[in-house]
Amino acid sequence: PPYAPAPENAPRAGVPKGRVATFHLPLAGSKFFPPVAGRDGKLDPAAAREVVVYIPAGYVAGTPAPLLLTHDAMGAHDRDPAPHLPTILDNMIADQRLPAMVAVMVMPSNQRSLEYDTVSGKYAEFIEEEVLPRVAKDYNVTFTKDPNARATLGGSSGGAVALSMAWYHPELYRRVLVFSGTFVNLRNGPDAPHGAWEYHENFIPKTSPNKPLRIWLQVGERDNGASSSGAGMFNWVLANQRMAAALQAKGYVYQFVYCKEAGHVDRPARAQTLAPALEWLWRDYQPATK
């Protein structure tokens, strides 16, 4: 079926526009993800990752701001009809359907799979120690420490790390939005023998009490591995269906969207669903009181 873009995707006259700025964070000196050689075997000492920052209109310096952290800089620059996140935020903040949040859209290095598919809290720690302090300093913003006011968003392996950030650090993030999550056996280790497949196979079913998370999931009918049996733990459709079933069985607050005829991190599907997904994700939000 056709996927009609959400009306929130289009710029509207009279809506205050947030500030969008871009910088490049050098990989050299990172204690989490220092530079590694590229495919040519050479190390680029000037290698850096792009970070795009959205600051809502009317933000007052020093005010603790809610945070939306996106992977692959999702929402910053994408081919049509994929939606432009700053426009959605402009419109929905103006309508008071979302809190006035700062969005930090981060690109991976040439170690994308290591950063995103490793099942651990390392990437959340990297963001907390090396990315957010730079944003705070250079753009004069203050990030809230309230985990209920911090969300992470991603697609594919970026969706897997979105969940990992909140799963391993619920004291930092409690809202998760995922398109075509790579909850499959892509990068495993001693703590996750089946990689991110462990989330629905073991972690969610066997972890008590539940993590204090609110999770929105999407998968496409024609997503990666859709025709495989799932025996190899490499079927994205089955993995996300299993995620939804595991979350439901444990009583999590979640929403699962299955998009017919849609592919992997499908752009038309995102154009229709990102705005309402954000609204659902923040629906129960109440600013922390002192």
WOLINSUL-V506446 format. One record per pair of residues at least 12 apart in sequence whose C-alpha atoms are under 6 Angstrom apart, sorted by the first residue. I is the first residue (numbers start at 1). J is the second residue. If there is no record, write none. Layout:
i & j
I & J
I & J
This chain:
i & j
3 & 268
3 & 269
3 & 272
4 & 272
5 & 271
5 & 272
6 & 272
8 & 88
9 & 83
9 & 88
11 & 87
16 & 57
17 & 57
17 & 90
18 & 55
18 & 56
18 & 57
19 & 54
19 & 55
20 & 53
20 & 54
21 & 52
21 & 53
22 & 51
22 & 52
23 & 50
23 & 51
24 & 48
24 & 49
24 & 50
24 & 51
25 & 48
25 & 49
26 & 47
26 & 48
27 & 47
27 & 48
32 & 126
49 & 107
49 & 109
50 & 107
51 & 105
51 & 106
52 & 104
52 & 105
53 & 103
53 & 104
54 & 102
54 & 103
55 & 102
61 & 141
62 & 142
64 & 142
64 & 143
64 & 144
65 & 101
65 & 143
65 & 144
66 & 101
66 & 144
66 & 149
66 & 150
67 & 101
67 & 102
67 & 103
67 & 150
68 & 103
68 & 151
68 & 152
69 & 103
69 & 104
69 & 105
69 & 152
70 & 105
70 & 152
70 & 153
70 & 154
71 & 106
71 & 154
71 & 158
72 & 106
72 & 107
73 & 105
73 & 106
73 & 107
81 & 267
81 & 268
82 & 267
82 & 270
82 & 271
83 & 271
116 & 157
116 & 158
116 & 161
117 & 157
117 & 187
118 & 187
121 & 165
121 & 168
124 & 165
147 & 171
147 & 172
147 & 173
147 & 174
148 & 174
150 & 173
151 & 173
151 & 175
151 & 176
152 & 176
153 & 176
153 & 177
153 & 178
154 & 178
155 & 178
155 & 179
155 & 180
155 & 181
155 & 265
156 & 180
156 & 181
156 & 182
157 & 182
159 & 178
159 & 181
160 & 181
160 & 182
174 & 213
175 & 213
175 & 214
176 & 215
177 & 216
178 & 217
179 & 218
179 & 265
180 & 218
180 & 219
180 & 264
180 & 265
183 & 196
183 & 197
183 & 239
184 & 196
184 & 197
184 & 233
184 & 234
185 & 197
185 & 233
200 & 242
200 & 243
200 & 246
214 & 253
214 & 254
215 & 254
216 & 254
216 & 255
217 & 256
218 & 256
218 & 257
218 & 258
219 & 258
220 & 258
220 & 259
220 & 262
220 & 263
221 & 259
221 & 260
221 & 261
221 & 262
222 & 261
222 & 262
222 & 263
223 & 263
223 & 264
224 & 236
